[in-house]
């Protein structure tokens, strides 16, 4: 039986992408929903293709132990 923990942040490149967005927004202090929306959009737009490629390239490293173990065993 193979059990995978699909909600594991280290196995989800999108979580790492959100971390980049959050770091870019760390010093932003919007006063309105519109300012917040604009800041998030600007933060996302400033992510470079190289950063995305780096996230994708890093995925085999955390996935390898999971695939070698044939998944994460859980108590559920």
N, CA, C and O atoms as a Tripos MOL2 file, in Angstrom:
@<TRIPOS>MOLECULE
protein
  304   303    76     0     0
PROTEIN
NO_CHARGES

@<TRIPOS>ATOM
      1 N           0.8390   -1.1730    0.0000 N.3       1 UNK1
      2 CA          0.0000    0.0000    0.0000 C.3       1 UNK1
      3 C           0.8900    1.2440    0.0000 C.2       1 UNK1
      4 O           1.8600    1.3170    0.7540 O.2       1 UNK1
      5 N           0.5630    2.2070   -0.8330 N.am      2 UNK2
      6 CA          1.3220    3.4440   -0.9140 C.3       2 UNK2
      7 C           0.4700    4.5710   -0.3500 C.2       2 UNK2
      8 O          -0.6440    4.8200   -0.8100 O.2       2 UNK2
      9 N           1.0100    5.2400    0.6470 N.am      3 UNK3
     10 CA          0.3330    6.3770    1.2400 C.3       3 UNK3
     11 C           1.1940    7.6100    1.0450 C.2       3 UNK3
     12 O           2.3730    7.6090    1.4010 O.2       3 UNK3
     13 N           0.6300    8.6380    0.4960 N.am      4 UNK4
     14 CA          1.3720    9.8880    0.3090 C.3       4 UNK4
     15 C           0.6910   11.0020    1.0870 C.2       4 UNK4
     16 O          -0.5360   11.0840    1.1490 O.2       4 UNK4
     17 N           1.4990   11.8380    1.6660 N.am      5 UNK5
     18 CA          0.9800   13.0330    2.3060 C.3       5 UNK5
     19 C           1.0480   14.1360    1.2660 C.2       5 UNK5
     20 O           2.1060   14.7260    1.0480 O.2       5 UNK5
     21 N          -0.0700   14.4140    0.6270 N.am      6 UNK6
     22 CA         -0.0960   15.3830   -0.4610 C.3       6 UNK6
     23 C          -0.1460   16.8160    0.0410 C.2       6 UNK6
     24 O           0.0370   17.7520   -0.7370 O.2       6 UNK6
     25 N          -0.3890   16.9950    1.3150 N.am      7 UNK7
     26 CA         -0.4880   18.3330    1.8700 C.3       7 UNK7
     27 C           0.8170   18.7410    2.5420 C.2       7 UNK7
     28 O           0.8150   19.6090    3.4160 O.2       7 UNK7
     29 N           1.9030   18.1420    2.1560 N.am      8 UNK8
     30 CA          3.1950   18.4230    2.7600 C.3       8 UNK8
     31 C           3.8380   19.6060    2.0400 C.2       8 UNK8
     32 O           4.1370   19.5070    0.8500 O.2       8 UNK8
     33 N           4.0620   20.7380    2.7460 N.am      9 UNK9
     34 CA          4.5660   21.9420    2.0750 C.3       9 UNK9
     35 C           5.8690   21.7410    1.3150 C.2       9 UNK9
     36 O           6.0490   22.3290    0.2480 O.2       9 UNK9
     37 N           6.7750   20.9320    1.8310 N.am     10 UNK10
     38 CA          8.0560   20.7490    1.1450 C.3      10 UNK10
     39 C           7.9090   19.9780   -0.1620 C.2      10 UNK10
     40 O           8.8440   19.9320   -0.9620 O.2      10 UNK10
     41 N           6.7480   19.3750   -0.3860 N.am     11 UNK11
     42 CA          6.5040   18.6480   -1.6320 C.3      11 UNK11
     43 C           5.6170   19.4490   -2.5810 C.2      11 UNK11
     44 O           5.1110   18.9150   -3.5680 O.2      11 UNK11
     45 N           5.4340   20.7150   -2.2820 N.am     12 UNK12
     46 CA          4.5310   21.5370   -3.0660 C.3      12 UNK12
     47 C           5.2490   22.8330   -3.4610 C.2      12 UNK12
     48 O           5.4470   23.7190   -2.6300 O.2      12 UNK12
     49 N           5.6310   22.9330   -4.7210 N.am     13 UNK13
     50 CA          6.3680   24.1120   -5.1930 C.3      13 UNK13
     51 C           5.5590   25.3950   -5.0360 C.2      13 UNK13
     52 O           6.1360   26.4730   -4.8920 O.2      13 UNK13
     53 N           4.2320   25.2970   -5.0620 N.am     14 UNK14
     54 CA          3.4000   26.4870   -4.9100 C.3      14 UNK14
     55 C           3.5840   27.0970   -3.5220 C.2      14 UNK14
     56 O           3.5580   28.3190   -3.3790 O.2      14 UNK14
     57 N           3.7700   26.2610   -2.5000 N.am     15 UNK15
     58 CA          4.0110   26.7810   -1.1530 C.3      15 UNK15
     59 C           5.2920   27.6170   -1.1320 C.2      15 UNK15
     60 O           5.3450   28.6640   -0.4870 O.2      15 UNK15
     61 N           6.3070   27.1580   -1.8300 N.am     16 UNK16
     62 CA          7.5590   27.9180   -1.9020 C.3      16 UNK16
     63 C           7.3660   29.2060   -2.6980 C.2      16 UNK16
     64 O           7.9790   30.2280   -2.3890 O.2      16 UNK16
     65 N           6.5290   29.1560   -3.7050 N.am     17 UNK17
     66 CA          6.2190   30.3570   -4.4740 C.3      17 UNK17
     67 C           5.4910   31.3740   -3.5960 C.2      17 UNK17
     68 O           5.8010   32.5650   -3.6420 O.2      17 UNK17
     69 N           4.5330   30.9180   -2.8050 N.am     18 UNK18
     70 CA          3.8320   31.8210   -1.8850 C.3      18 UNK18
     71 C           4.7910   32.4110   -0.8640 C.2      18 UNK18
     72 O           4.6270   33.5580   -0.4490 O.2      18 UNK18
     73 N           5.7870   31.6390   -0.4570 N.am     19 UNK19
     74 CA          6.7860   32.1590    0.4800 C.3      19 UNK19
     75 C           7.5390   33.3460   -0.1380 C.2      19 UNK19
     76 O           7.8070   34.3390    0.5400 O.2      19 UNK19
     77 N           7.8710   33.2360   -1.4100 N.am     20 UNK20
     78 CA          8.5370   34.3410   -2.1110 C.3      20 UNK20
     79 C           7.6220   35.5680   -2.1250 C.2      20 UNK20
     80 O           8.0640   36.6820   -1.8450 O.2      20 UNK20
     81 N           6.3470   35.3540   -2.4520 N.am     21 UNK21
     82 CA          5.3920   36.4680   -2.4920 C.3      21 UNK21
     83 C           5.2780   37.1140   -1.1040 C.2      21 UNK21
     84 O           5.2940   38.3390   -0.9900 O.2      21 UNK21
     85 N           5.1630   36.3000   -0.0580 N.am     22 UNK22
     86 CA          5.0390   36.8370    1.3020 C.3      22 UNK22
     87 C           6.2660   37.6430    1.7010 C.2      22 UNK22
     88 O           6.1410   38.6880    2.3380 O.2      22 UNK22
     89 N           7.4590   37.1630    1.3290 N.am     23 UNK23
     90 CA          8.6750   37.9240    1.6490 C.3      23 UNK23
     91 C           8.6890   39.2710    0.9370 C.2      23 UNK23
     92 O           9.1120   40.2750    1.5110 O.2      23 UNK23
     93 N           8.2240   39.2950   -0.3200 N.am     24 UNK24
     94 CA          8.1780   40.5430   -1.0700 C.3      24 UNK24
     95 C           7.1630   41.5170   -0.4610 C.2      24 UNK24
     96 O           7.3080   42.7310   -0.6080 O.2      24 UNK24
     97 N           6.1510   40.9990    0.2110 N.am     25 UNK25
     98 CA          5.1000   41.8270    0.8020 C.3      25 UNK25
     99 C           5.3710   42.1890    2.2580 C.2      25 UNK25
    100 O           4.5800   42.8940    2.8840 O.2      25 UNK25
    101 N           6.4720   41.7140    2.7900 N.am     26 UNK26
    102 CA          6.7650   41.8810    4.2160 C.3      26 UNK26
    103 C           6.6740   43.3360    4.6900 C.2      26 UNK26
    104 O           6.1540   43.6020    5.7730 O.2      26 UNK26
    105 N           7.1640   44.2520    3.9040 N.am     27 UNK27
    106 CA          7.1860   45.6570    4.3230 C.3      27 UNK27
    107 C           6.0600   46.4950    3.7210 C.2      27 UNK27
    108 O           6.0400   47.7140    3.8870 O.2      27 UNK27
    109 N           5.1390   45.8580    3.0350 N.am     28 UNK28
    110 CA          4.0260   46.5670    2.4120 C.3      28 UNK28
    111 C           2.9260   46.7620    3.4540 C.2      28 UNK28
    112 O           2.5620   45.8240    4.1640 O.2      28 UNK28
    113 N           2.4080   47.9630    3.5380 N.am     29 UNK29
    114 CA          1.3520   48.2750    4.5000 C.3      29 UNK29
    115 C           0.1560   48.8930    3.7600 C.2      29 UNK29
    116 O          -0.0500   50.1050    3.8180 O.2      29 UNK29
    117 N          -0.6280   48.0610    3.0670 N.am     30 UNK30
    118 CA         -1.7680   48.6080    2.3210 C.3      30 UNK30
    119 C          -2.8560   49.1030    3.2790 C.2      30 UNK30
    120 O          -3.0360   48.5660    4.3720 O.2      30 UNK30
    121 N          -3.5650   50.1230    2.8460 N.am     31 UNK31
    122 CA         -4.6520   50.6890    3.6450 C.3      31 UNK31
    123 C          -6.0260   50.2640    3.1580 C.2      31 UNK31
    124 O          -7.0180   50.4060    3.8730 O.2      31 UNK31
    125 N          -6.0820   49.7450    1.9470 N.am     32 UNK32
    126 CA         -7.3680   49.3290    1.3790 C.3      32 UNK32
    127 C          -7.2040   47.9610    0.7220 C.2      32 UNK32
    128 O          -6.0930   47.4920    0.4750 O.2      32 UNK32
    129 N          -8.3300   47.3500    0.4530 N.am     33 UNK33
    130 CA         -8.3070   46.0690   -0.2510 C.3      33 UNK33
    131 C          -7.6970   46.2380   -1.6420 C.2      33 UNK33
    132 O          -6.9820   45.3590   -2.1250 O.2      33 UNK33
    133 N          -7.9780   47.3480   -2.2680 N.am     34 UNK34
    134 CA         -7.4390   47.6050   -3.6030 C.3      34 UNK34
    135 C          -5.9080   47.7190   -3.5650 C.2      34 UNK34
    136 O          -5.2230   47.2110   -4.4530 O.2      34 UNK34
    137 N          -5.3820   48.3820   -2.5420 N.am     35 UNK35
    138 CA         -3.9190   48.4990   -2.3990 C.3      35 UNK35
    139 C          -3.3000   47.1280   -2.1300 C.2      35 UNK35
    140 O          -2.2360   46.8040   -2.6590 O.2      35 UNK35
    141 N          -3.9690   46.3300   -1.3080 N.am     36 UNK36
    142 CA         -3.4660   44.9760   -1.0330 C.3      36 UNK36
    143 C          -3.4600   44.1470   -2.3070 C.2      36 UNK36
    144 O          -2.4790   43.4700   -2.6160 O.2      36 UNK36
    145 N          -4.5610   44.2060   -3.0430 N.am     37 UNK37
    146 CA         -4.6500   43.4570   -4.3000 C.3      37 UNK37
    147 C          -3.5570   43.8890   -5.2700 C.2      37 UNK37
    148 O          -2.9190   43.0470   -5.9030 O.2      37 UNK37
    149 N          -3.3390   45.1830   -5.3900 N.am     38 UNK38
    150 CA         -2.3010   45.6970   -6.2900 C.3      38 UNK38
    151 C          -0.9160   45.2450   -5.8370 C.2      38 UNK38
    152 O          -0.0780   44.8980   -6.6690 O.2      38 UNK38
    153 N          -0.6670   45.2460   -4.5320 N.am     39 UNK39
    154 CA          0.6440   44.8220   -4.0060 C.3      39 UNK39
    155 C           0.8830   43.3450   -4.2770 C.2      39 UNK39
    156 O           1.9880   42.9510   -4.6500 O.2      39 UNK39
    157 N          -0.1460   42.5300   -4.0910 N.am     40 UNK40
    158 CA         -0.0030   41.0880   -4.3580 C.3      40 UNK40
    159 C           0.2600   40.8570   -5.8410 C.2      40 UNK40
    160 O           1.1320   40.0690   -6.2070 O.2      40 UNK40
    161 N          -0.4940   41.5440   -6.6900 N.am     41 UNK41
    162 CA         -0.2910   41.3850   -8.1400 C.3      41 UNK41
    163 C           1.1050   41.8260   -8.5470 C.2      41 UNK41
    164 O           1.7500   41.1600   -9.3570 O.2      41 UNK41
    165 N           1.5840   42.9390   -7.9990 N.am     42 UNK42
    166 CA          2.9310   43.4170   -8.3220 C.3      42 UNK42
    167 C           3.9870   42.4440   -7.8300 C.2      42 UNK42
    168 O           4.9820   42.2000   -8.5120 O.2      42 UNK42
    169 N           3.7710   41.8890   -6.6440 N.am     43 UNK43
    170 CA          4.7140   40.9160   -6.0930 C.3      43 UNK43
    171 C           4.7850   39.6780   -6.9790 C.2      43 UNK43
    172 O           5.8700   39.1820   -7.2820 O.2      43 UNK43
    173 N           3.6290   39.1890   -7.3870 N.am     44 UNK44
    174 CA          3.6000   38.0080   -8.2590 C.3      44 UNK44
    175 C           4.2500   38.3080   -9.6140 C.2      44 UNK44
    176 O           4.9790   37.4810  -10.1610 O.2      44 UNK44
    177 N           3.9760   39.4930  -10.1390 N.am     45 UNK45
    178 CA          4.5340   39.8650  -11.4470 C.3      45 UNK45
    179 C           6.0490   40.0200  -11.4070 C.2      45 UNK45
    180 O           6.7160   39.9010  -12.4350 O.2      45 UNK45
    181 N           6.5940   40.2870  -10.2200 N.am     46 UNK46
    182 CA          8.0410   40.4910  -10.1180 C.3      46 UNK46
    183 C           8.8200   39.1800   -9.9660 C.2      46 UNK46
    184 O          10.0510   39.1880   -9.9710 O.2      46 UNK46
    185 N           8.1170   38.0710   -9.8340 N.am     47 UNK47
    186 CA          8.8010   36.7790   -9.7430 C.3      47 UNK47
    187 C           9.3440   36.4340  -11.1260 C.2      47 UNK47
    188 O           8.6140   36.4350  -12.1170 O.2      47 UNK47
    189 N          10.6180   36.1450  -11.1660 N.am     48 UNK48
    190 CA         11.2740   35.9090  -12.4540 C.3      48 UNK48
    191 C          11.0850   34.4640  -12.9170 C.2      48 UNK48
    192 O          10.8520   33.5660  -12.1080 O.2      48 UNK48
    193 N          11.1880   34.2600  -14.2210 N.am     49 UNK49
    194 CA         11.1630   32.8870  -14.7270 C.3      49 UNK49
    195 C          12.2760   32.0300  -14.0980 C.2      49 UNK49
    196 O          12.1010   30.8300  -13.8830 O.2      49 UNK49
    197 N          13.4150   32.6610  -13.8100 N.am     50 UNK50
    198 CA         14.5140   31.9170  -13.2010 C.3      50 UNK50
    199 C          14.1220   31.4110  -11.8140 C.2      50 UNK50
    200 O          14.4860   30.2980  -11.4350 O.2      50 UNK50
    201 N          13.3810   32.2200  -11.0540 N.am     51 UNK51
    202 CA         12.9250   31.7730   -9.7430 C.3      51 UNK51
    203 C          11.9730   30.5860   -9.8810 C.2      51 UNK51
    204 O          12.0670   29.6240   -9.1190 O.2      51 UNK51
    205 N          11.0640   30.6480  -10.8450 N.am     52 UNK52
    206 CA         10.1340   29.5400  -11.0810 C.3      52 UNK52
    207 C          10.8890   28.2750  -11.4970 C.2      52 UNK52
    208 O          10.6020   27.1820  -11.0090 O.2      52 UNK52
    209 N          11.8490   28.4360  -12.3980 N.am     53 UNK53
    210 CA         12.6410   27.2840  -12.8350 C.3      53 UNK53
    211 C          13.4180   26.6910  -11.6570 C.2      53 UNK53
    212 O          13.5580   25.4730  -11.5510 O.2      53 UNK53
    213 N          13.9190   27.5570  -10.7780 N.am     54 UNK54
    214 CA         14.6360   27.0790   -9.5990 C.3      54 UNK54
    215 C          13.7460   26.2630   -8.6810 C.2      54 UNK54
    216 O          14.1790   25.2460   -8.1390 O.2      54 UNK54
    217 N          12.5000   26.6990   -8.4990 N.am     55 UNK55
    218 CA         11.5600   25.9420   -7.6740 C.3      55 UNK55
    219 C          11.2730   24.5820   -8.2800 C.2      55 UNK55
    220 O          11.2430   23.5690   -7.5810 O.2      55 UNK55
    221 N          11.0640   24.5690   -9.5830 N.am     56 UNK56
    222 CA         10.7950   23.3050  -10.2690 C.3      56 UNK56
    223 C          12.0060   22.3870  -10.1910 C.2      56 UNK56
    224 O          11.8670   21.1920   -9.9320 O.2      56 UNK56
    225 N          13.1840   22.9390  -10.4130 N.am     57 UNK57
    226 CA         14.4110   22.1380  -10.3820 C.3      57 UNK57
    227 C          14.6880   21.5690   -8.9940 C.2      57 UNK57
    228 O          15.3340   20.5290   -8.8630 O.2      57 UNK57
    229 N          14.1980   22.2500   -7.9570 N.am     58 UNK58
    230 CA         14.4630   21.7720   -6.5990 C.3      58 UNK58
    231 C          13.5240   20.6440   -6.1660 C.2      58 UNK58
    232 O          13.7710   20.0120   -5.1390 O.2      58 UNK58
    233 N          12.4700   20.3790   -6.9080 N.am     59 UNK59
    234 CA         11.4770   19.3970   -6.4870 C.3      59 UNK59
    235 C          11.9940   17.9570   -6.3990 C.2      59 UNK59
    236 O          11.5860   17.2440   -5.4830 O.2      59 UNK59
    237 N          12.8590   17.4920   -7.2900 N.am     60 UNK60
    238 CA         13.3010   16.1000   -7.1530 C.3      60 UNK60
    239 C          13.9740   15.7990   -5.8100 C.2      60 UNK60
    240 O          13.8810   14.6770   -5.3120 O.2      60 UNK60
    241 N          14.6480   16.7890   -5.2220 N.am     61 UNK61
    242 CA         15.3440   16.5650   -3.9550 C.3      61 UNK61
    243 C          14.3840   16.1380   -2.8410 C.2      61 UNK61
    244 O          14.6200   15.0900   -2.2390 O.2      61 UNK61
    245 N          13.3160   16.8840   -2.5280 N.am     62 UNK62
    246 CA         12.4290   16.4450   -1.4570 C.3      62 UNK62
    247 C          11.5360   15.2720   -1.8470 C.2      62 UNK62
    248 O          11.0810   14.5300   -0.9770 O.2      62 UNK62
    249 N          11.2820   15.0950   -3.1370 N.am     63 UNK63
    250 CA         10.4070   14.0060   -3.5580 C.3      63 UNK63
    251 C          11.1300   12.6670   -3.5320 C.2      63 UNK63
    252 O          10.4980   11.6360   -3.3000 O.2      63 UNK63
    253 N          12.4330   12.6570   -3.7630 N.am     64 UNK64
    254 CA         13.1920   11.4060   -3.8700 C.3      64 UNK64
    255 C          13.0170   10.4950   -2.6510 C.2      64 UNK64
    256 O          12.7500    9.3080   -2.8380 O.2      64 UNK64
    257 N          13.1530   10.9850   -1.4120 N.am     65 UNK65
    258 CA         12.9530   10.0790   -0.2740 C.3      65 UNK65
    259 C          11.5360    9.5080   -0.2010 C.2      65 UNK65
    260 O          11.3390    8.3810    0.2520 O.2      65 UNK65
    261 N          10.5590   10.2860   -0.6470 N.am     66 UNK66
    262 CA          9.1690    9.8180   -0.6230 C.3      66 UNK66
    263 C           8.9790    8.6890   -1.6210 C.2      66 UNK66
    264 O           8.3690    7.6660   -1.3070 O.2      66 UNK66
    265 N           9.5060    8.8810   -2.8310 N.am     67 UNK67
    266 CA          9.3460    7.8400   -3.8340 C.3      67 UNK67
    267 C          10.1610    6.6040   -3.4790 C.2      67 UNK67
    268 O           9.7360    5.4850   -3.7670 O.2      67 UNK67
    269 N          11.3200    6.7850   -2.8620 N.am     68 UNK68
    270 CA         12.1260    5.6320   -2.4450 C.3      68 UNK68
    271 C          11.4190    4.8220   -1.3710 C.2      68 UNK68
    272 O          11.4960    3.5940   -1.3490 O.2      68 UNK68
    273 N          10.7260    5.5280   -0.4770 N.am     69 UNK69
    274 CA         10.0060    4.8580    0.6170 C.3      69 UNK69
    275 C           8.6230    4.3980    0.1710 C.2      69 UNK69
    276 O           7.8720    3.8230    0.9580 O.2      69 UNK69
    277 N           8.2880    4.6510   -1.0930 N.am     70 UNK70
    278 CA          6.9750    4.3270   -1.6370 C.3      70 UNK70
    279 C           5.8580    5.0500   -0.8900 C.2      70 UNK70
    280 O           4.7800    4.4980   -0.6690 O.2      70 UNK70
    281 N           6.1370    6.2970   -0.5080 N.am     71 UNK71
    282 CA          5.1400    7.1380    0.1510 C.3      71 UNK71
    283 C           5.4630    7.3460    1.6070 C.2      71 UNK71
    284 O           6.3810    6.7330    2.1510 O.2      71 UNK71
    285 N           4.6900    8.2280    2.2420 N.am     72 UNK72
    286 CA          4.8070    8.4610    3.6770 C.3      72 UNK72
    287 C           3.7980    7.5780    4.3960 C.2      72 UNK72
    288 O           2.5950    7.7200    4.1800 O.2      72 UNK72
    289 N           4.2580    6.6810    5.2370 N.am     73 UNK73
    290 CA          3.2620    5.9250    6.0260 C.3      73 UNK73
    291 C           2.6230    6.8650    7.0460 C.2      73 UNK73
    292 O           3.3050    7.6980    7.6440 O.2      73 UNK73
    293 N           1.3280    6.7280    7.2390 N.am     74 UNK74
    294 CA          0.6250    7.5280    8.2390 C.3      74 UNK74
    295 C          -0.1610    6.6020    9.1330 C.2      74 UNK74
    296 O          -0.3560    5.4300    8.8110 O.2      74 UNK74
    297 N          -0.6170    7.1300   10.2650 N.am     75 UNK75
    298 CA         -1.3950    6.3210   11.1860 C.3      75 UNK75
    299 C          -2.8690    6.3000   10.8070 C.2      75 UNK75
    300 O          -3.6620    5.6440   11.4830 O.2      75 UNK75
    301 N          -3.2590    7.0030    9.7420 N.am     76 UNK76
    302 CA         -4.6760    7.0940    9.3620 C.3      76 UNK76
    303 C          -5.0650    5.9930    8.4130 C.2      76 UNK76
    304 O          -6.2200    5.9190    7.9930 O.2      76 UNK76
@<TRIPOS>BOND
     1     1     2 1
     2     2     3 1
     3     3     4 2
     4     3     5 am
     5     5     6 1
     6     6     7 1
     7     7     8 2
     8     7     9 am
     9     9    10 1
    10    10    11 1
    11    11    12 2
    12    11    13 am
    13    13    14 1
    14    14    15 1
    15    15    16 2
    16    15    17 am
    17    17    18 1
    18    18    19 1
    19    19    20 2
    20    19    21 am
    21    21    22 1
    22    22    23 1
    23    23    24 2
    24    23    25 am
    25    25    26 1
    26    26    27 1
    27    27    28 2
    28    27    29 am
    29    29    30 1
    30    30    31 1
    31    31    32 2
    32    31    33 am
    33    33    34 1
    34    34    35 1
    35    35    36 2
    36    35    37 am
    37    37    38 1
    38    38    39 1
    39    39    40 2
    40    39    41 am
    41    41    42 1
    42    42    43 1
    43    43    44 2
    44    43    45 am
    45    45    46 1
    46    46    47 1
    47    47    48 2
    48    47    49 am
    49    49    50 1
    50    50    51 1
    51    51    52 2
    52    51    53 am
    53    53    54 1
    54    54    55 1
    55    55    56 2
    56    55    57 am
    57    57    58 1
    58    58    59 1
    59    59    60 2
    60    59    61 am
    61    61    62 1
    62    62    63 1
    63    63    64 2
    64    63    65 am
    65    65    66 1
    66    66    67 1
    67    67    68 2
    68    67    69 am
    69    69    70 1
    70    70    71 1
    71    71    72 2
    72    71    73 am
    73    73    74 1
    74    74    75 1
    75    75    76 2
    76    75    77 am
    77    77    78 1
    78    78    79 1
    79    79    80 2
    80    79    81 am
    81    81    82 1
    82    82    83 1
    83    83    84 2
    84    83    85 am
    85    85    86 1
    86    86    87 1
    87    87    88 2
    88    87    89 am
    89    89    90 1
    90    90    91 1
    91    91    92 2
    92    91    93 am
    93    93    94 1
    94    94    95 1
    95    95    96 2
    96    95    97 am
    97    97    98 1
    98    98    99 1
    99    99   100 2
   100    99   101 am
   101   101   102 1
   102   102   103 1
   103   103   104 2
   104   103   105 am
   105   105   106 1
   106   106   107 1
   107   107   108 2
   108   107   109 am
   109   109   110 1
   110   110   111 1
   111   111   112 2
   112   111   113 am
   113   113   114 1
   114   114   115 1
   115   115   116 2
   116   115   117 am
   117   117   118 1
   118   118   119 1
   119   119   120 2
   120   119   121 am
   121   121   122 1
   122   122   123 1
   123   123   124 2
   124   123   125 am
   125   125   126 1
   126   126   127 1
   127   127   128 2
   128   127   129 am
   129   129   130 1
   130   130   131 1
   131   131   132 2
   132   131   133 am
   133   133   134 1
   134   134   135 1
   135   135   136 2
   136   135   137 am
   137   137   138 1
   138   138   139 1
   139   139   140 2
   140   139   141 am
   141   141   142 1
   142   142   143 1
   143   143   144 2
   144   143   145 am
   145   145   146 1
   146   146   147 1
   147   147   148 2
   148   147   149 am
   149   149   150 1
   150   150   151 1
   151   151   152 2
   152   151   153 am
   153   153   154 1
   154   154   155 1
   155   155   156 2
   156   155   157 am
   157   157   158 1
   158   158   159 1
   159   159   160 2
   160   159   161 am
   161   161   162 1
   162   162   163 1
   163   163   164 2
   164   163   165 am
   165   165   166 1
   166   166   167 1
   167   167   168 2
   168   167   169 am
   169   169   170 1
   170   170   171 1
   171   171   172 2
   172   171   173 am
   173   173   174 1
   174   174   175 1
   175   175   176 2
   176   175   177 am
   177   177   178 1
   178   178   179 1
   179   179   180 2
   180   179   181 am
   181   181   182 1
   182   182   183 1
   183   183   184 2
   184   183   185 am
   185   185   186 1
   186   186   187 1
   187   187   188 2
   188   187   189 am
   189   189   190 1
   190   190   191 1
   191   191   192 2
   192   191   193 am
   193   193   194 1
   194   194   195 1
   195   195   196 2
   196   195   197 am
   197   197   198 1
   198   198   199 1
   199   199   200 2
   200   199   201 am
   201   201   202 1
   202   202   203 1
   203   203   204 2
   204   203   205 am
   205   205   206 1
   206   206   207 1
   207   207   208 2
   208   207   209 am
   209   209   210 1
   210   210   211 1
   211   211   212 2
   212   211   213 am
   213   213   214 1
   214   214   215 1
   215   215   216 2
   216   215   217 am
   217   217   218 1
   218   218   219 1
   219   219   220 2
   220   219   221 am
   221   221   222 1
   222   222   223 1
   223   223   224 2
   224   223   225 am
   225   225   226 1
   226   226   227 1
   227   227   228 2
   228   227   229 am
   229   229   230 1
   230   230   231 1
   231   231   232 2
   232   231   233 am
   233   233   234 1
   234   234   235 1
   235   235   236 2
   236   235   237 am
   237   237   238 1
   238   238   239 1
   239   239   240 2
   240   239   241 am
   241   241   242 1
   242   242   243 1
   243   243   244 2
   244   243   245 am
   245   245   246 1
   246   246   247 1
   247   247   248 2
   248   247   249 am
   249   249   250 1
   250   250   251 1
   251   251   252 2
   252   251   253 am
   253   253   254 1
   254   254   255 1
   255   255   256 2
   256   255   257 am
   257   257   258 1
   258   258   259 1
   259   259   260 2
   260   259   261 am
   261   261   262 1
   262   262   263 1
   263   263   264 2
   264   263   265 am
   265   265   266 1
   266   266   267 1
   267   267   268 2
   268   267   269 am
   269   269   270 1
   270   270   271 1
   271   271   272 2
   272   271   273 am
   273   273   274 1
   274   274   275 1
   275   275   276 2
   276   275   277 am
   277   277   278 1
   278   278   279 1
   279   279   280 2
   280   279   281 am
   281   281   282 1
   282   282   283 1
   283   283   284 2
   284   283   285 am
   285   285   286 1
   286   286   287 1
   287   287   288 2
   288   287   289 am
   289   289   290 1
   290   290   291 1
   291   291   292 2
   292   291   293 am
   293   293   294 1
   294   294   295 1
   295   295   296 2
   296   295   297 am
   297   297   298 1
   298   298   299 1
   299   299   300 2
   300   299   301 am
   301   301   302 1
   302   302   303 1
   303   303   304 2
@<TRIPOS>SUBSTRUCTURE
     1 UNK1         2 RESIDUE 1 A UNK
     2 UNK2         6 RESIDUE 1 A UNK
     3 UNK3        10 RESIDUE 1 A UNK
     4 UNK4        14 RESIDUE 1 A UNK
     5 UNK5        18 RESIDUE 1 A UNK
     6 UNK6        22 RESIDUE 1 A UNK
     7 UNK7        26 RESIDUE 1 A UNK
     8 UNK8        30 RESIDUE 1 A UNK
     9 UNK9        34 RESIDUE 1 A UNK
    10 UNK10       38 RESIDUE 1 A UNK
    11 UNK11       42 RESIDUE 1 A UNK
    12 UNK12       46 RESIDUE 1 A UNK
    13 UNK13       50 RESIDUE 1 A UNK
    14 UNK14       54 RESIDUE 1 A UNK
    15 UNK15       58 RESIDUE 1 A UNK
    16 UNK16       62 RESIDUE 1 A UNK
    17 UNK17       66 RESIDUE 1 A UNK
    18 UNK18       70 RESIDUE 1 A UNK
    19 UNK19       74 RESIDUE 1 A UNK
    20 UNK20       78 RESIDUE 1 A UNK
    21 UNK21       82 RESIDUE 1 A UNK
    22 UNK22       86 RESIDUE 1 A UNK
    23 UNK23       90 RESIDUE 1 A UNK
    24 UNK24       94 RESIDUE 1 A UNK
    25 UNK25       98 RESIDUE 1 A UNK
    26 UNK26      102 RESIDUE 1 A UNK
    27 UNK27      106 RESIDUE 1 A UNK
    28 UNK28      110 RESIDUE 1 A UNK
    29 UNK29      114 RESIDUE 1 A UNK
    30 UNK30      118 RESIDUE 1 A UNK
    31 UNK31      122 RESIDUE 1 A UNK
    32 UNK32      126 RESIDUE 1 A UNK
    33 UNK33      130 RESIDUE 1 A UNK
    34 UNK34      134 RESIDUE 1 A UNK
    35 UNK35      138 RESIDUE 1 A UNK
    36 UNK36      142 RESIDUE 1 A UNK
    37 UNK37      146 RESIDUE 1 A UNK
    38 UNK38      150 RESIDUE 1 A UNK
    39 UNK39      154 RESIDUE 1 A UNK
    40 UNK40      158 RESIDUE 1 A UNK
    41 UNK41      162 RESIDUE 1 A UNK
    42 UNK42      166 RESIDUE 1 A UNK
    43 UNK43      170 RESIDUE 1 A UNK
    44 UNK44      174 RESIDUE 1 A UNK
    45 UNK45      178 RESIDUE 1 A UNK
    46 UNK46      182 RESIDUE 1 A UNK
    47 UNK47      186 RESIDUE 1 A UNK
    48 UNK48      190 RESIDUE 1 A UNK
    49 UNK49      194 RESIDUE 1 A UNK
    50 UNK50      198 RESIDUE 1 A UNK
    51 UNK51      202 RESIDUE 1 A UNK
    52 UNK52      206 RESIDUE 1 A UNK
    53 UNK53      210 RESIDUE 1 A UNK
    54 UNK54      214 RESIDUE 1 A UNK
    55 UNK55      218 RESIDUE 1 A UNK
    56 UNK56      222 RESIDUE 1 A UNK
    57 UNK57      226 RESIDUE 1 A UNK
    58 UNK58      230 RESIDUE 1 A UNK
    59 UNK59      234 RESIDUE 1 A UNK
    60 UNK60      238 RESIDUE 1 A UNK
    61 UNK61      242 RESIDUE 1 A UNK
    62 UNK62      246 RESIDUE 1 A UNK
    63 UNK63      250 RESIDUE 1 A UNK
    64 UNK64      254 RESIDUE 1 A UNK
    65 UNK65      258 RESIDUE 1 A UNK
    66 UNK66      262 RESIDUE 1 A UNK
    67 UNK67      266 RESIDUE 1 A UNK
    68 UNK68      270 RESIDUE 1 A UNK
    69 UNK69      274 RESIDUE 1 A UNK
    70 UNK70      278 RESIDUE 1 A UNK
    71 UNK71      282 RESIDUE 1 A UNK
    72 UNK72      286 RESIDUE 1 A UNK
    73 UNK73      290 RESIDUE 1 A UNK
    74 UNK74      294 RESIDUE 1 A UNK
    75 UNK75      298 RESIDUE 1 A UNK
    76 UNK76      302 RESIDUE 1 A UNK
